[in-house]
Amino acid sequence: MTTRKYELRQRAADMDATRDRITQAAIDLHGTIGPVRTTISAIAQRAGVQRITVTRHFPDDADLFAACSGRYWADHPLPDPAGWAVPGPDATRGAFEETYRFYASVEPMLTNVLRDATVSPLIEGSLDPYRAFLDAASDVLLETVRSPALPDARRSALRWALSFETWFRLHRLENLSDDDAAALALELLVPA
């Protein structure tokens, strides 16, 4: 009887390892070519399994996207805005710098997922943690950023300044460093 329990445990461990390989293969492909262009065959090849093995572990796209999204955000946690509730431009600038450094570390994935989310509701849902971060971060900074120029639109302006799309524009298209992009975002929000 001991041998049987061991075999079952080993089989379960092997299945978990296979599921993890498949999930990581899908994440790697999502980060390089994007979720929409990722095929089950490509995932199987990258994971070193048969196509049928992928579909056994993930019977539909929703299961696969949920596993990928959960793992990705766990491995790449968004900044925690709780520590940003300190009034003053230095703390606010630090919040932008931390956010922009994070974006630099996840740029390929967010670029692909944001692009593909426009055509797939399943992919759209994987952005929920990102959107929750924007909400929480803008709420925290709303209490620290006082701008006479933005009395009614401060929350929207903060969400814009904290967004990946803004960072991408300032960093990649305008060639600003993360620190310079953060300084510019703060200057636009709180003019001197």
C-alpha positions in Angstrom: 0.0 0.0 0.0 2.9 2.4 0.7 4.1 2.0 -2.9 0.7 3.0 -4.3 0.5 6.2 -2.2 4.0 7.1 -3.3 3.1 6.5 -6.9 0.0 8.6 -6.6 2.0 11.4 -5.0 4.7 11.2 -7.6 2.1 11.2 -10.4 0.4 14.3 -8.8 3.8 16.0 -8.6 4.5 15.2 -12.2 1.2 16.6 -13.3 1.8 19.8 -11.3 5.2 20.1 -12.9 3.8 19.6 -16.3 1.1 22.2 -15.6 3.7 24.7 -14.4 5.8 24.1 -17.6 2.8 24.7 -19.8 1.9 27.9 -17.8 5.4 29.2 -18.0 5.6 28.4 -21.8 2.4 30.3 -22.4 3.7 33.3 -20.3 6.9 33.3 -22.3 5.0 33.4 -25.5 2.6 36.0 -24.3 5.6 38.2 -23.5 7.3 37.7 -26.8 4.6 37.4 -29.4 1.4 38.3 -27.4 -1.5 36.2 -26.2 -3.5 36.5 -29.4 -0.7 35.1 -31.5 0.1 32.3 -29.1 -1.2 28.9 -30.2 -1.7 25.7 -28.3 0.8 24.0 -30.6 3.4 26.7 -29.8 2.8 26.3 -26.1 3.1 22.5 -26.3 6.3 22.7 -28.3 7.8 25.2 -25.9 6.8 23.2 -22.9 8.0 20.0 -24.4 4.6 18.2 -24.3 2.0 17.1 -26.8 -0.8 19.4 -27.8 -3.4 17.1 -26.1 -1.5 17.5 -22.8 -2.0 21.3 -23.0 -5.7 20.9 -23.6 -6.0 18.3 -20.8 -4.5 20.7 -18.3 -6.3 23.7 -19.7 -9.6 22.7 -21.4 -10.4 26.2 -22.5 -8.7 29.6 -23.0 -10.2 31.1 -19.9 -8.4 28.4 -17.7 -5.1 29.1 -19.4 -5.4 32.9 -19.2 -6.3 32.7 -15.5 -3.3 30.5 -14.8 -1.0 32.7 -16.7 -2.3 35.9 -15.3 -2.2 34.6 -11.7 1.3 33.4 -12.1 2.6 36.5 -13.9 1.2 39.0 -11.4 2.4 36.8 -8.5 5.9 36.8 -10.0 5.8 40.5 -10.9 3.9 42.2 -8.1 2.8 45.8 -8.9 4.1 48.5 -6.6 2.3 48.9 -3.3 0.8 52.5 -3.1 0.1 52.2 0.6 3.6 53.7 1.4 3.0 56.7 -0.8 0.5 58.5 1.5 3.1 61.1 2.4 2.2 64.7 1.3 4.8 66.5 -0.7 6.4 66.4 -4.2 9.4 64.2 -3.2 7.1 61.3 -2.1 4.9 61.8 -5.1 7.9 61.8 -7.4 9.1 58.6 -5.7 5.8 57.0 -6.4 6.1 57.8 -10.1 9.7 56.6 -10.2 8.8 53.3 -8.5 5.9 52.8 -10.9 8.0 53.7 -14.0 10.8 51.3 -12.9 8.2 48.6 -12.5 6.9 49.3 -16.1 10.4 49.0 -17.4 10.7 45.6 -15.9 7.5 44.3 -17.5 7.4 46.3 -20.7 7.2 43.4 -23.2 4.4 41.7 -21.4 2.3 44.8 -20.8 2.8 46.0 -24.3 1.5 42.8 -25.8 -1.3 42.3 -23.3 -2.6 45.8 -23.6 -2.5 45.5 -27.4 -4.3 42.2 -27.5 -6.9 43.1 -24.8 -8.5 45.4 -27.4 -9.6 42.3 -29.4 -10.2 39.6 -26.6 -12.4 39.9 -23.5 -10.4 37.0 -21.9 -7.2 39.0 -22.2 -9.0 42.1 -21.0 -9.7 40.4 -17.7 -6.0 39.7 -17.1 -5.5 43.4 -16.7 -7.7 43.6 -13.6 -4.7 43.8 -11.2 -3.1 46.6 -13.3 -6.4 48.6 -13.3 -6.9 48.0 -9.6 -3.3 49.3 -9.0 -4.1 52.5 -11.0 -7.3 53.0 -8.9 -5.5 52.5 -5.6 -2.4 54.5 -6.6 -4.4 57.4 -7.8 -6.6 57.3 -4.7 -3.6 57.5 -2.4 -1.9 60.2 -4.4 -5.1 62.2 -4.7 -4.6 63.0 -1.0 -1.0 64.2 -1.6 -1.2 66.1 -4.9 -2.9 69.4 -4.6 -3.1 71.2 -7.9 -5.1 74.4 -8.5 -4.9 73.6 -12.2 -6.8 70.2 -11.7 -9.4 70.7 -9.0 -12.0 68.4 -10.6 -9.9 66.2 -12.8 -7.0 65.3 -10.4 -7.9 61.6 -10.2 -8.1 61.2 -14.0 -4.8 63.1 -14.4 -3.2 60.9 -11.8 -4.4 57.7 -13.5 -3.0 59.1 -16.8 0.3 59.9 -15.3 0.6 56.6 -13.5 -0.4 54.5 -16.6 1.9 52.2 -18.5 0.8 54.0 -21.7 2.1 57.3 -20.4 5.4 55.8 -19.2 5.8 54.1 -22.6 5.2 57.4 -24.4 7.6 59.4 -22.3 10.3 56.7 -22.0 10.2 54.9 -25.3 8.9 57.5 -27.8 10.3 60.7 -26.2 13.5 59.0 -24.9 13.2 60.3 -21.4 14.8 58.3 -18.5 12.4 56.9 -15.9 13.5 59.6 -13.5 13.0 62.4 -16.0 9.6 61.0 -17.1 8.6 60.9 -13.4 9.7 64.5 -12.9 7.8 65.6 -16.0 4.6 63.8 -14.9 4.8 65.5 -11.5 5.5 68.9 -13.0 2.5 68.5 -15.3 0.3 67.6 -12.3 1.7 70.2 -9.9 3.0 73.2 -11.8 5.6 75.2 -9.8 
